[in-house]
Amino acid sequence: MPFKPMRVALLQMHIEAGQPEANFTRLQEMLQAAINGETKPDVIVFPEMWNTGYALDAIGGIADDEGRRTRALMAEFSRRHGVNIVAGSIAEKRDAGVFNTIRVFDRNGEEAGDYDKLHLFRLMDEEKHLQPGGKIGRTTLDGESAGLMICYDIRFPELARTLALQGAKLLIVPAEWPNPRLHHWRTLLTARAIENQMYVIACNRTGVSGSTSFFGHSMVIDPWGEVIAEAGEEETVLMADIDLALVDEVRGRIPVFEDRRPDFYDFGK
Ligand SMILES: O=C(O)CCC(=O)C(=O)O
């Protein structure tokens, strides 16, 4: 099987709630750090709602209008450095309201996909302030099909399975996953990787926001469920080299997709 390497960089950053200026500054510092190393990444991933954090009461006034600021910055950066960017998710304001949105940029600075979070997280009142998405999230990174999910979405195995059935070989997951649910985070991400025999690249935030603390632990998990990189709790750029040929190898060794019995599955509407 030919080696298909891809270097990923996850920006595990601290996010200031309600402070887009501070967050844009910090993000650009971390982006620069990611690109300054000896070996450049192929793909850079950010956490969820990195522009505003969960300042939901103020979200209408601070969300990025049509994502314009983020889009201009990322298109320019990805083109200048020839790198793919999965620009985490941002709070993005449109006519229909504020969405929790991922935007993807390819090496030429072209937009290569977008996704609005489908499952809004009631424990953090998301459904009171944000609009839910209306389609699943897919993109292509250097010709490889990737699925997009955001944070709480990982509790819905149907979504990851749908993406895998549509050809995704990796799953990219920006998140703001808080304490005390580290066990859920690690277990759910690992399960999504094992059951779908795909890479999972999950970028969490770190730091404290009001009474909520975030543990970081951004992770890169291979299609066997092996954790090949995992951050601690500090702000960091987590780098990992993945080999996409391993997806086909694992799927060939245990042919889960061929052995499915979809006639017997009922997910209920
Ligand atoms: O499901 C969880 O425990 C965390 C989800 C979450 O924090 C989010 O979706 O923002």
The ligand as an ORCA input file, in Angstrom:
! r2SCAN-3c Opt
* xyz 0 1
  O     -21.224     16.685     24.767
  C     -20.496     17.225     25.601
  O     -20.261     16.709     26.698
  C     -19.834     18.538     25.311
  C     -20.403     19.205     24.100
  C     -20.058     20.646     24.020
  O     -19.486     21.212     24.911
  C     -20.402     21.395     22.809
  O     -20.951     20.827     21.851
  O     -20.094     22.594     22.755
*
